[in-house]
Amino acid sequence: MKQALVKLLEKSIQAGIDKGFLPPVAPSHIEVELTKDPGHGDYASNVAMILASQVRKNPREIAKILSAEIEDRDGVLEKVEIAGPGFLNFFIREGGLARLLETVDRQGEQYGSSNLGQGRRVQIEFVSANPTGPLHIGHARGAVVGDVMANILEAVGYRVFREYYINDAGNQMNNLGKSLLLRYRELLGGTAEFPEGCYRGDYIRELASELLKRDGDRHLHEKPEELIPLFTDYAAGAILEGIKEDLLIFGCVFDLYFSERELYREDGVGKLLRELEEKDFVYREGEALWFRTTAFGDEKDRVVVRQNGDPTYFAADIAYHRNKFQRGFETVIDIWGADHHGYIPRMSAAVQALGYEKDALKVILVQLVNLLREGKPVAMSTRSGEFVTLREVVDEVGKDAARYNFLMRRSDSHLDFDLELAKKQSSENPVYYVQYAHARICSILRIAAERGHAVPAFAGADLSLLQLPEEIELVKGITRFPEVLEGAARTLEPHRLTFYLNDLAALFHSYYNKNKVISEDGALTGARLFLSRSVLTILKNALKILGVSAPEKM
């Protein structure tokens, strides 16, 4: 309905221009919102006040022009009122909203999709954890945010490419190989003193045991400088395979795992820095190279090559982002931990220095997860025997509960994840509450069929019988789905979908608890079955985007 009203307003603005009542204007975005007070109608828009600053007219005068030019050919509107400083309040004709369910019925599993993106190519990079250890629940939250954001963008017409950046170059990889070598020699009777920066997790010991089984003791007396690259490749490869398996179980599939090492082939990073130096974006000060990020609003310039000649992570990231754009992506979306907030200005500066628009780079920040059990914090340590890895959490609560609960807050706000709550088969558990609404409707439709009630086609359903306030609210909720998806896509906020589903499930459960769907009144039964199936369509479509199952029985 909001989309229909926006189109009516767009046409009324154009009509006002064509008739000379308004100068040529084009509002960047027309907002139509649900009203909180029924006395103010069903929907309201502030478009007249937005236009007032452009056309230099009183907002109420503009509102009068627009309301007079609205052509409601479908007969959906009962009336349009002007309120306050120039709001346009829309009152929907009784039964008018229900007509919108025809689109739901006709489009079915495609309902909610749109062409907002117009096929534009978007690359979304997420997780990108160093292959130095298994994924933990912080990575899990980023994985869900990225995967669902990609699904939402695809639903509204973008061509989306999912990518994982493997940080497999640099000192941390050298430390990984050194850690594995120390554990390997320890298993052969040696002593292991781990230098700072090395990895001591149990997974290193397991990798050392596997390597020992494969190669025996033949590496015992070889030189460390020769072994560390070999051990690094072995550990990184094994860990990355484990990461891929965990992500697959979690429902995340990538189009490409991009190796950082590719950026350094044929001196790729060095060549790029020399190009930027020629353009005066990179300069030398002492023995270090600096990127002039302050030219693009950063608080200070950033080092790209250290005094010892080693490139920084920032240097590789500049090369990686150029690589992204060179592959033809119009927008690139990075999903980072919230602790990388300060990294945004320098990366934005790099993108602009490379010749791309500032808005071509989008960053979604993901905050930490507080793992709880019955409200009490869980120690984030594998040594304590408590859960810490993605796999352990999924094994305990299941993929559906894990994915849904990770999206129960804005990605940039802290999230409490209670393992026991995520397993509850009750309304306290959000994913269960939504899935149960889907299963409940499936049950209603089965019972209806057993009693000889078929869900009518739109043309055969008397939807004017849907007059209860809760039925009207359900119809409004159903028809909001496309705008929820578009809103989530525009703002890069996937949590909007879980918020919406929670509200829709609550509306249906409340409606069902108060009213009989199947009754002796055949026409009313048909209308309510049609309404219920429409809710079912939304639940199924939305859960699919979330990567969560839609069970027919629970």
Buried (B, 14 or more C-beta within 10 A) or exposed (E): BBBBBBEBBBBBBBBBBEEEBBEEBEEEEBEBEBBEEEEBBBBBBBBBBBBBEBBEBBBBBBBBBBBEBBEBEEEBBBEBBBBEEBBBBBBBBEBBBBBBBBBBBEBEEEBBBBEBBEEBBBBBBBBBBBBBBBBBBBBBBBBBBBBBBBBBBBBBBBBBBBBBBBBBBBEBBBBBBBBBBBBBBBBEEEEBEBEEEBBEBEBBBEBBEEBBEEEEEEBEEEEEEEBBEBBBBBBBEBBBEBBBEBBEEBBBEBEEBBBBBBBBEEEBBBEBBEEBBEEEBBEEEEEBBBBBBBEBEBEEBBBBBEEEEEBBBBBBBBBBBBBBBEEEBBBBBBBBBBEBEEBBBBBBBBBBBBEBEEEBBBBBBBBBBBBBBEEEEBEBEBEEEBBBBBBBBBEBBBBBBBBBBBBBBBBBEEBBBBBBBBEBEEEEBBBBBBBBBBBBBBEBBEEBEEEEBEBBEBEEBBBEBBEEEBBBBBBBBBBBBBBBBBBBBEEBBBBBBBBBBBBBBBBBBEBBEEEEBBEEEEEBBBBBBBBBBBBBBBBBBBBBBBBBBBEBEE
